[in-house]
């Protein structure tokens, strides 16, 4: 059983009033003990200041577009990355040599999917690239020591292509609310070619809409107008 015993207070100014209220409430009302060694006040607007909470690191970074502004960045903390490396090291260690390669890669893919879903907030691309590279290095070492004969890459490909062929999936940092990028096919050739996304229907142009509308009116005039005259004449004779 795990308890949520950590919390963060956000305020413009932390004075004696807030400190006294927290100590009186926790120690007096709930009979809890505050860890003074782990309790601290952080001013994130100062250069180099950061806060680690729930596996994330919160800090202000410079704009990646070169603008003279700073934004609140959110990324996996160093302790979280170290714990993930330790977990991957145990999953690809010498004691896992009896597991077939497809089953081992499936376990790693399932583990990385759950880990990346939790740390997908913010800008985790740098951390994800680090984990992808570490997984590739661990699997290379694991494949080389599985047998007395060293494992060789088939053909003239690379280790990256070989692991992809074996089923390894890389984690990518997609910001919340955005879909993962799809394959883009370039129609025609040259710079004026228009990229078309697969699995997506193009909206009809104005010319095609007008042409289909005109063809519909022409069909109505050629077919339904004579039928209407025949019905009128039949009703008059009856």
DRENDRENSE-939813 format. One record per residue: residue in three letters; x negated, y negated, z of N, C-alpha, C in turn. Coordinates in Angstrom, 2 decimals, padded with zeros to 5 digits. Each point is the difference from the previous one (the first is absolute). Example, Ala and Ser with C-alpha at 12.3 -4.5 7.8 and 13.67 -1.06 7.14 Angstrom:
<pts>
   rest        nu        nv        nw       cau       cav       caw        cu        cv        cw
    Ala   -013.19    005.69    007.80    000.89   -001.19    000.00   -000.90   -001.20    000.00
    Ser    000.35   -001.05   -000.72   -000.82   -001.19    000.06    000.77   -001.09    000.73
</pts>
This chain:
<pts>
   rest        nu        nv        nw       cau       cav       caw        cu        cv        cw
    Unk   -000.85    001.19    000.00    000.85   -001.19    000.00   -000.89   -001.25    000.00
    Unk    000.36   -000.94   -000.87   -000.75   -001.25   -000.09    000.92   -001.17    000.37
    Unk   -000.59   -000.95    000.70    000.75   -001.17    000.46   -000.50   -001.25   -000.72
    Unk    000.94   -000.89   -000.33   -000.35   -001.29   -000.61   -000.34   -000.97    001.13
    Unk   -001.26    000.02    000.43   -000.42   -000.80    001.15   -000.78   -001.24   -000.41
    Unk   -000.06   -000.30   -001.28   -000.69   -001.20   -000.48    001.01   -000.94   -000.63
    Unk   -000.20   -001.27    000.17    000.88   -000.99   -000.62   -000.79   -001.27   -000.24
    Unk    000.52   -000.82   -000.91   -000.64   -001.25   -000.40    000.99   -001.13    000.21
    Unk   -000.45   -001.09    000.60    000.81   -001.20    000.20   -000.49   -001.06   -000.97
    Unk    000.89   -000.50   -000.83   -000.33   -001.03   -000.98    000.50   -001.35    000.52
    Unk   -000.89   -000.94    000.09    000.35   -001.32    000.51   -001.00   -001.02   -000.53
    Unk    000.45   -001.23   -000.10   -000.90   -001.08   -000.41   -001.04   -000.32    001.09
    Unk    000.41    000.17    001.24   -000.90   -000.28    001.13    000.30    000.99    001.11
    Unk   -001.04    000.65    000.52    000.13    000.97    001.09   -000.56   -000.65    001.26
    Unk    000.90   -000.33    000.92   -000.42   -000.65    001.24    000.34    000.84    001.22
    Unk   -000.06   -000.64    001.13    000.27    000.70    001.27    001.46    000.43    000.11
    Unk    000.89   -000.71   -000.65    001.42    000.35    000.10    000.27    001.36   -000.64
    Unk   -000.55    000.22   -001.20    000.21    001.29   -000.67   -000.73    001.11    000.74
    Unk   -001.23   -000.26    000.42   -000.77    001.02    000.71    000.67    000.40    001.31
    Unk    000.49   -000.98    000.74    000.67    000.31    001.25    001.29    000.78   -000.20
    Unk    000.75   -000.35   -001.04    001.25    000.71   -000.26   -000.26    001.46   -000.37
    Unk   -001.02    000.25   -000.84   -000.31    001.37   -000.39   -000.48    000.82    001.19
    Unk   -000.89   -000.55    000.80   -000.51    000.75    001.16    001.11    000.25    001.01
    Unk    000.85   -000.98    000.23    001.08    000.18    000.97    001.01    001.03   -000.49
    Unk    000.28    000.01   -001.29    001.00    000.94   -000.53   -000.53    001.42   -000.02
    Unk   -001.23    000.18   -000.49   -000.53    001.35   -000.13   -000.40    000.60    001.34
    Unk   -000.73   -000.77    000.79   -000.48    000.54    001.26    001.06   -000.03    001.11
    Unk    000.85   -001.01   -000.02    000.99   -000.10    001.06    001.27    000.77   -000.30
    Unk    000.57   -000.19   -001.17    001.30    000.61   -000.31   -000.14    001.45   -000.44
    Unk   -000.97    000.27   -000.89   -000.15    001.35   -000.55   -001.08    000.81    000.70
    Unk   -000.71   -000.58    000.95   -001.04    000.71    000.76   -001.06    000.61   -000.92
    Unk   -000.48   -000.78   -000.95   -001.03    000.43   -000.93   -001.30   -000.75    000.30
    Unk   -001.10    000.57   -000.45   -001.32   -000.60    000.21   -000.53   -000.51   -001.33
    Unk   -000.42   -001.25   -000.03   -000.54   -000.62   -001.21   -001.50    000.27   -000.07
    Unk   -000.44    000.48   -001.16   -001.42    000.24   -000.22   -000.66   -001.33   -000.37
    Unk   -000.69   -000.59    000.96   -000.61   -001.31   -000.24   -001.14    000.06   -001.00
    Unk   -000.64    001.18   -000.13   -001.11    000.10   -000.94    000.46   -000.04   -001.45
    Unk    001.21    000.50   -000.27    000.51    000.02   -001.37    000.89   -001.19   -000.30
    Unk    000.34   -000.80    001.00    000.86   -001.16   -000.20   -000.86   -001.21   -000.36
    Unk    000.34   -000.66   -001.09   -000.77   -001.16   -000.42    000.87   -000.92   -000.84
    Unk   -000.46   -001.22   -000.14    000.69   -001.00   -000.80   -000.81   -000.24   -001.28
    Unk    000.65    000.12   -001.14   -000.65   -000.12   -001.31    000.61   -001.18   -000.74
    Unk   -000.83   -000.85   -000.52    000.43   -001.10   -000.86   -000.37    000.36   -001.43
    Unk    000.97    000.46   -000.76   -000.27    000.50   -001.34   -000.42   -001.09   -000.97
    Unk    000.32   -001.24    000.30   -000.39   -001.08   -000.92   -001.47   -000.36    000.10
    Unk   -000.72    000.57    000.97   -001.43   -000.24    000.10   -000.77    000.92   -000.95
    Unk   -001.12   -000.45   -000.56   -000.77    000.85   -000.92   -000.54    001.25    000.69
    Unk    000.18    001.15   -000.64   -000.49    001.26    000.53    000.89    000.67    001.02
    Unk    001.13   -000.61    000.37    000.89    000.59    000.99    000.89    001.05   -000.67
    Unk    000.26    001.10    000.71    000.84    001.08   -000.53    000.69    000.69    001.16
    Unk    001.04    000.74   -000.32    000.79    000.72    000.99    000.32    001.38   -000.56
    Unk   -000.32    001.05    000.79    000.31    001.38   -000.36    001.22    000.44    000.79
    Unk    001.02    000.48   -000.75    001.24    000.43    000.63    000.68    001.03   -000.88
    Unk    000.36    001.14    000.59    000.70    001.08   -000.69   -000.76    000.48   -001.24
    Unk   -001.32    000.03    000.09   -000.80    000.50   -001.10   -000.31   -001.01   -001.07
    Unk    000.49   -001.23    000.12   -000.23   -001.06   -000.98   -000.92   -001.06    000.59
    Unk   -000.66   -000.72   -000.89   -000.80   -001.16    000.36    000.65   -001.24   -000.59
    Unk    000.31   -000.96    000.85    000.62   -001.26   -000.42   -001.08   -001.09    000.06
    Unk   -000.17   -000.72   -001.09   -000.97   -001.09   -000.03    000.33   -000.91   -001.19
    Unk   -000.55   -001.21    000.06    000.15   -000.95   -001.09   -001.20    000.12   -000.92
    Unk    000.28    000.16   -001.29   -001.05    000.11   -001.01    000.16   -001.10   -001.04
    Unk   -001.08   -000.22   -000.73    000.05   -000.98   -001.07    000.83    000.53   -001.17
    Unk    000.52   -000.90   -000.78    000.81    000.38   -001.15   -000.87    000.70   -001.05
    Unk    000.51    001.10   -000.54   -000.73    000.74   -001.03    000.02   -000.71   -001.34
    Unk    000.88   -001.00   -000.14    000.10   -000.75   -001.26   -000.87   -001.24   -000.01
    Unk   -000.80   -000.20    001.03   -000.88   -001.17    000.04    000.65   -001.27    000.50
    Unk    001.23    000.07    000.46    000.66   -001.20    000.51   -000.49   -000.34    001.41
    Unk   -000.01   -001.25    000.36   -000.51   -000.41    001.33    001.02    000.24    001.11
    Unk    000.52    001.20    000.10    000.96    000.33    001.05   -000.39    001.34    000.60
    Unk    000.56    000.29    001.15   -000.21    001.28    000.68    001.36    000.64    000.25
    Unk    000.06    001.32   -000.12    001.25    000.72    000.17   -000.21    001.09    001.04
    Unk    001.08    000.42    000.63   -000.04    001.04    001.02   -000.11    001.35   -000.68
    Unk   -001.12    000.66    000.19   -000.26    001.28   -000.64    000.34    001.14    000.96
    Unk    000.43    001.10   -000.58    000.41    001.17    000.76   -000.60    001.22   -000.68
    Unk   -000.86    000.74    000.69   -000.71    001.13   -000.58   -000.28    001.04    001.08
    Unk   -000.31    001.25   -000.37   -000.34    001.02    001.00   -001.24   -000.39    000.79
    Unk    000.02    000.25    001.29   -001.11   -000.37    000.86   -001.17    000.97   -000.19
    Unk   -001.15   -000.40    000.53   -001.20    000.85   -000.11    000.17    001.30    000.78
    Unk    000.68   -000.05    001.15    000.23    001.23    000.76    000.93    000.94   -000.74
    Unk    000.99   -000.54   -000.70    000.90    000.85   -000.78   -000.74    000.68   -001.15
    Unk   -000.88   -000.73   -000.66   -000.78    000.60   -001.07   -000.94    001.07    000.53
    Unk   -000.59   -000.22    001.16   -000.88    001.00    000.58    000.77    001.26    000.40
    Unk    001.18   -000.16    000.57    000.82    001.16    000.34    000.42    000.77   -001.25
    Unk    000.28   -000.72   -001.08    000.38    000.67   -001.25   -001.19    000.76   -000.58
    Unk   -001.18   -000.57    000.04   -001.19    000.71   -000.48   -000.27    001.25    000.83
    Unk    000.18   -000.09    001.32   -000.19    001.17    000.84    001.01    001.10   -000.33
    Unk    001.24   -000.39   -000.27    001.02    000.98   -000.35   -000.31    000.66   -001.34
    Unk   -000.44   -000.78   -000.98   -000.35    000.56   -001.30   -001.25    000.88    000.08
    Unk   -000.92   -000.36    000.89   -001.20    000.82    000.18    000.37    001.37    000.57
    Unk    000.95    000.02    000.94    000.43    001.28    000.56    000.80    000.82   -001.01
    Unk    000.72   -000.65   -000.91    000.78    000.72   -001.00   -000.87    000.58   -001.10
    Unk   -001.19   -000.54   -000.21   -000.90    000.49   -001.06   -001.29    000.55    000.58
    Unk    000.01    000.43    001.25   -001.21    000.51    000.64   -000.31    001.43   -000.43
    Unk   -001.12    000.56    000.48   -000.37    001.37   -000.37    000.99    001.04    000.49
    Unk    000.71   -000.29    001.10    000.96    000.98    000.51    001.25    000.11   -000.86
    Unk    000.16   -000.87   -000.99    001.15    000.05   -000.91   -000.35    000.68   -001.32
    Unk   -001.10    000.73   -000.04   -000.42    000.62   -001.25    000.88    001.14   -000.47
    Unk    000.80    000.59    000.88    000.86    001.11   -000.40    001.27   -000.46   -000.70
    Unk    000.33   -001.29    000.08    001.24   -000.51   -000.61   -000.22   -000.16   -001.50
    Unk    000.90    000.49   -000.84   -000.14   -000.21   -001.45   -000.01   -001.49   -000.34
    Unk   -000.71   -000.32   -001.06   -000.16   -001.41   -000.38    001.35   -000.68   -000.29
    Unk    000.91    000.60   -000.79    001.29   -000.68   -000.23    000.77   -000.27    001.28
    Unk   -000.02    000.96    000.94    000.72   -000.20    001.25   -000.67   -001.09    000.85
    Unk   -001.33   -000.02    000.02   -000.71   -001.03    000.76    000.27   -001.39   -000.56
    Unk   -000.02   -000.14   -001.32    000.26   -001.31   -000.61    001.45   -000.42    000.23
    Unk    000.91    000.96    000.02    001.39   -000.34    000.30    000.15   -000.53    001.42
    Unk   -000.71    000.62    000.96    000.03   -000.49    001.37   -000.57   -001.41    000.10
    Unk   -001.09   -000.26   -000.71   -000.61   -001.33    000.03    000.93   -001.03   -000.63
    Unk    000.66    000.36   -001.10    000.93   -000.93   -000.64    001.17   -000.33    000.92
    Unk    000.52    000.99    000.68    001.12   -000.23    000.91   -000.43   -000.88    001.18
    Unk   -001.21    000.24    000.50   -000.51   -000.82    001.11   -000.24   -001.44   -000.44
    Unk   -000.61   -000.20   -001.18   -000.28   -001.34   -000.47    001.27   -000.77   -000.34
    Unk    001.03    000.70   -000.45    001.26   -000.67   -000.30    000.64   -000.56    001.26
    Unk    000.00    000.80    001.07    000.55   -000.51    001.25   -000.82   -001.13    000.59
    Unk   -001.32    000.10   -000.09   -000.86   -001.06    000.54    000.16   -001.28   -000.79
    Unk    000.05    000.09   -001.31    000.12   -001.20   -000.83    001.38   -000.64    000.12
    Unk    001.04    000.78    000.25    001.33   -000.59    000.19    000.05   -000.87    001.25
    Unk   -000.74    000.37    001.03   -000.01   -000.82    001.21   -000.83   -001.27   -000.18
    Unk   -001.13    000.11   -000.69   -000.91   -001.14   -000.17    000.19   -000.69   -001.35
    Unk    001.20    000.05   -000.56    000.25   -000.64   -001.29    000.29   -001.49    000.15
    Unk    000.25   -000.48    001.18    000.31   -001.41    000.20   -001.25   -000.85   -000.19
    Unk    000.21   -001.23   -000.40   -001.12   -000.93   -000.16   -000.79    000.25   -001.27
    Unk   -001.32   -000.03    000.12   -000.90    000.16   -001.14   -000.99    001.13    000.30
    Unk    000.45    001.27   -000.16   -000.87    001.13    000.39   -000.82    000.58   -001.14
    Unk   -000.14   -000.69   -001.12   -000.67    000.60   -001.15   -001.47    000.31    000.29
    Unk   -000.66   -000.89    000.70   -001.42    000.23    000.32   -000.16    001.23    000.88
    Unk    000.85    000.13    001.01   -000.06    001.17    000.88    000.39    001.27   -000.74
    Unk    000.97   -000.08   -000.89    000.42    001.18   -000.77   -001.12    000.45   -000.94
    Unk   -000.70   -000.94   -000.62   -001.12    000.39   -000.87   -001.09    000.68    000.81
    Unk   -000.23   -000.48    001.21   -001.01    000.62    000.86    000.40    001.44    000.35
    Unk    001.27    000.22    000.32    000.46    001.35    000.34   -000.05    000.91   -001.23
    Unk    000.39   -000.50   -001.16   -000.07    000.81   -001.22   -001.42    000.44   -000.30
    Unk   -000.94   -000.91    000.15   -001.40    000.36   -000.25   -000.50    001.01    001.04
    Unk    000.43   -000.16    001.24   -000.44    000.93    001.05    000.58    001.40   -000.25
    Unk    001.25    000.08   -000.41    000.61    001.30   -000.29   -000.72    000.69   -001.15
    Unk   -000.35   -000.76   -001.03   -000.73    000.59   -001.12   -001.37    000.53    000.43
    Unk   -000.72   -000.73    000.83   -001.29    000.48    000.48    000.13    001.24    000.87
    Unk    001.02    000.05    000.86    000.18    001.16    000.85    000.38    001.24   -000.81
    Unk    000.84   -000.17   -001.01    000.38    001.14   -000.83   -001.17    000.48   -000.85
    Unk   -000.84   -000.90   -000.46   -001.20    000.42   -000.73   -000.89    000.89    000.87
    Unk   -000.25   -000.43    001.22   -000.82    000.81    000.91    000.68    001.31    000.34
    Unk    001.33   -000.03    000.15    000.72    001.22    000.33   -000.08    001.01   -001.14
    Unk    000.14   -000.45   -001.23   -000.06    000.92   -001.14   -001.40    000.55   -000.21
    Unk   -001.01   -000.78    000.29   -001.38    000.47   -000.21   -000.43    001.05    001.02
    Unk    000.57   -000.03    001.22   -000.43    000.94    001.02    000.97    001.17    000.18
    Unk    001.02    000.10   -000.79    000.97    001.09    000.14   -000.60    001.34   -000.40
    Unk   -000.92    000.01   -000.93   -000.56    001.25   -000.51   -001.51   -000.11   -000.03
    Unk   -000.65    001.16   -000.15   -001.45    000.00   -000.11   -000.46   -000.67   -001.29
    Unk    000.83    000.09   -001.02   -000.31   -000.69   -001.25    000.56   -001.41    000.05
    Unk   -000.78   -000.98   -000.36    000.50   -001.38    000.06    001.12   -000.23   -001.00
    Unk    000.99   -000.77    000.43    001.14   -000.31   -000.85   -000.43   -001.00   -001.07
    Unk    000.40    000.25   -001.23   -000.36   -000.86   -001.11    001.26   -000.58   -000.63
    Unk   -000.14   -001.23   -000.44    001.12   -000.66   -000.66    000.15    000.58   -001.40
    Unk    001.22    000.35   -000.36    000.25    000.59   -001.29   -000.11   -001.06   -001.10
    Unk   -000.64    000.39   -001.09   -000.12   -000.91   -001.13   -000.96   -001.14    000.31
    Unk    000.22   -001.12   -000.70   -000.85   -001.18    000.17    000.71   -001.08    000.82
    Unk    001.00    000.42    000.80    000.74   -000.97    000.78   -000.71   -000.36    001.29
    Unk    000.66   -000.78    000.82   -000.54   -000.46    001.27    000.73    000.70    001.14
    Unk   -000.51   -000.22    001.22    000.67    000.54    001.16    001.38   -000.59    000.18
    Unk    000.16   -001.26   -000.35    001.31   -000.64    000.12    001.02    000.69   -000.90
    Unk   -000.39    000.26   -001.26    000.91    000.68   -000.92    000.26    001.43    000.43
    Unk   -001.02    000.67    000.54    000.18    001.38    000.44    000.96    000.09    001.18
    Unk   -000.12   -000.90    000.97    000.90    000.02    001.14    001.42   -000.39   -000.41
    Unk    000.12   -000.90   -000.96    001.33   -000.33   -000.51    000.63    001.20   -000.67
    Unk   -000.80    000.76   -000.72    000.52    001.20   -000.65    000.41    001.06    001.02
    Unk   -000.68    000.05    001.13    000.37    000.93    001.06    001.24   -000.43    000.78
    Unk    000.44   -001.24   -000.19    001.24   -000.46    000.62   -000.15   -001.08    001.04
    Unk   -001.21   -000.54    000.20   -000.19   -001.04    001.01    000.68   -001.29   -000.45
    Unk    000.75   -000.61    000.91    000.71   -001.26   -000.28   -000.63   -001.13    000.80
    Unk   -000.29   -001.09   -000.67   -000.57   -001.17    000.66    001.12   -000.87    000.56
    Unk   -000.28   -000.66    001.09    000.97   -000.92    000.60   -000.28   -001.39   -000.55
    Unk    001.05   -000.73   -000.27   -000.13   -001.34   -000.56    000.81   -000.95    000.86
    Unk   -000.48   -001.24    000.09    000.67   -001.01    000.81    000.99   -000.79   -000.81
    Unk    001.28    000.33    000.14    001.08   -000.72   -000.66    000.73   -000.80    001.04
    Unk    000.14   -001.27   -000.20    000.64   -000.86    000.99    001.47    000.36    000.13
    Unk    000.59   -000.16    001.20    001.40    000.33    000.20    000.89   -000.82   -000.92
    Unk    001.04    000.67   -000.53    000.92   -000.67   -000.90   -000.39    000.06   -001.46
    Unk   -001.18    000.54   -000.29   -000.45    000.11   -001.38   -000.10    001.46   -000.37
    Unk    000.35    000.31   -001.26   -000.06    001.36   -000.47   -001.42    000.33   -000.44
    Unk   -000.29    001.29    000.01   -001.31    000.44   -000.46   -000.10   -000.24   -001.50
    Unk   -001.19   -000.36   -000.50   -000.15   -000.29   -001.42    000.24    001.23   -000.85
    Unk    000.68   -000.18   -001.13    000.26    001.07   -000.94   -000.95   -000.10   -001.18
    Unk    000.00    001.08   -000.79   -000.85    000.00   -001.18    000.51   -001.01   -001.02
    Unk   -000.92   -000.71   -000.62    000.34   -001.01   -000.99   -000.54    000.44   -001.35
    Unk    000.86    000.02   -000.99   -000.38    000.37   -001.36    000.02   -001.26   -000.85
    Unk   -001.06   -000.24   -000.74   -000.09   -001.20   -000.82    000.47    000.35   -001.40
    Unk    001.06   -000.65   -000.43    000.56    000.25   -001.32   -000.81   -000.75   -001.05
    Unk   -000.36    000.70   -001.06   -000.77   -000.63   -001.07   -001.45   -000.18    000.41
    Unk   -000.64   -000.98   -000.56   -001.41   -000.24    000.31   -000.25   -001.49   -000.10
    Unk   -001.14   -000.42    000.53   -000.35   -001.41   -000.02    000.46   -000.72    001.25
    Unk   -000.37   -001.28    000.09    000.34   -000.78    001.18    001.47   -000.36    000.07
    Unk    000.68   -000.01   -001.16    001.41   -000.38   -000.01    000.93    001.15    000.32
    Unk   -000.56    001.21    000.28    000.84    001.14    000.31    000.66   -000.20    001.36
    Unk    001.22    000.43    000.08    000.78   -000.21    001.21   -000.04    001.26    000.86
    Unk   -000.42   -000.09    001.29   -000.01    001.20    000.85    001.42    000.42    000.36
    Unk    000.26    001.29   -000.06    001.30    000.58    000.28   -000.17    001.00    001.12
    Unk    000.83   -000.08    001.01   -000.07    000.94    001.12    000.81    001.25   -000.33
    Unk   -000.57    001.14    000.39    000.71    001.25   -000.21    001.16    000.11    000.96
    Unk    001.05    000.70   -000.47    001.15    000.23    000.86    000.83   -001.23    000.27
    Unk   -000.10   -001.00   -000.87    000.73   -001.24    000.22    000.57   -000.47   -001.33
    Unk    001.30   -000.23   -000.04    000.67   -000.40   -001.24   -000.18   -001.49   -000.21
    Unk   -000.22   -000.37   -001.25   -000.15   -001.40   -000.35    001.37   -000.64   -000.17
    Unk    000.15   -001.24    000.40    001.24   -000.72   -000.20    000.15   -000.35   -001.47
    Unk    001.18    000.15   -000.57    000.17   -000.30   -001.43   -000.20   -001.48   -000.27
    Unk   -000.57   -000.28   -001.14   -000.24   -001.38   -000.38    001.29   -000.65   -000.48
    Unk   -000.08   -001.31   -000.17    001.18   -000.74   -000.43    000.41    000.42   -001.41
    Unk   -000.97    000.27   -000.85    000.32    000.39   -001.37    000.73    001.33   -000.03
    Unk   -000.45    000.97    000.81    000.66    001.30   -000.01    001.40   -000.08    000.57
    Unk    000.21   -000.87    001.01    001.33   -000.15    000.57    000.95   -000.62   -001.01
    Unk   -000.46   -001.04   -000.70    000.83   -000.62   -001.01    000.30    000.95   -001.15
    Unk   -000.99    000.80   -000.38    000.20    000.94   -001.10    001.01    001.07    000.38
    Unk   -000.11    000.53    001.23    000.96    001.02    000.43    001.40   -000.60    000.14
    Unk    000.09   -001.25    000.47    001.31   -000.64    000.13    000.63   -000.23   -001.36
    Unk   -000.80   -000.47   -000.95    000.53   -000.21   -001.34    000.42    001.32   -000.63
    Unk   -000.77    001.06    000.22    000.37    001.29   -000.58    001.28    000.53    000.62
    Unk    000.23   -000.28    001.29    001.24    000.42    000.65    001.20   -000.72   -000.58
    Unk   -000.13   -001.32   -000.21    001.10   -000.76   -000.61    000.28    000.48   -001.42
    Unk   -001.04    000.32   -000.75    000.19    000.48   -001.36    000.73    001.34    000.00
    Unk   -000.36    000.89    000.95    000.68    001.28    000.10    001.47   -000.19    000.36
    Unk    000.30   -000.96    000.85    001.38   -000.27    000.39    000.81   -000.51   -001.20
    Unk   -000.60   -000.89   -000.79    000.71   -000.54   -001.15    000.25    001.05   -001.07
    Unk   -000.95    000.94   -000.16    000.13    001.00   -001.06    000.89    001.17    000.36
    Unk    000.14    000.30    001.28    000.73    001.20    000.41    001.30   -000.36    000.70
    Unk   -000.06   -000.83    001.02    001.19   -000.24    000.80    000.97   -000.97   -000.67
    Unk   -000.49   -000.92   -000.80    000.92   -000.92   -000.68    000.93    000.74   -000.97
    Unk   -000.48    000.88   -000.90    000.94    000.76   -000.85    000.96    000.87    000.79
    Unk   -000.44    000.61    001.09    000.89    000.82    000.81    001.11   -000.85    000.61
    Unk   -000.34   -001.21    000.41    001.02   -000.87    000.58    001.06   -000.37   -001.04
    Unk   -000.42   -000.25   -001.24    000.96   -000.32   -001.06    000.90    001.20   -000.29
    Unk   -000.56    001.21    000.00    000.83    001.18   -000.23    001.03    000.19    001.10
    Unk   -000.38   -000.25    001.26    000.95    000.12    001.09    001.11   -001.02   -000.11
    Unk   -000.36   -001.23   -000.38    001.06   -001.03   -000.16    000.96    000.38   -001.10
    Unk   -000.52    000.49   -001.10    000.88    000.38   -001.12    000.88    001.19    000.36
    Unk   -000.56    000.95    000.77    000.80    001.17    000.42    001.11   -000.42    000.93
    Unk   -000.27   -000.94    000.91    001.03   -000.48    000.92    001.09   -000.77   -000.74
    Unk   -000.35   -000.75   -001.03    001.00   -000.76   -000.73    000.94    000.93   -000.79
    Unk   -000.56    001.07   -000.61    000.85    000.93   -000.78    000.87    000.85    000.90
    Unk   -000.48    000.24    001.23    000.82    000.81    000.90    001.17   -000.83    000.56
</pts>
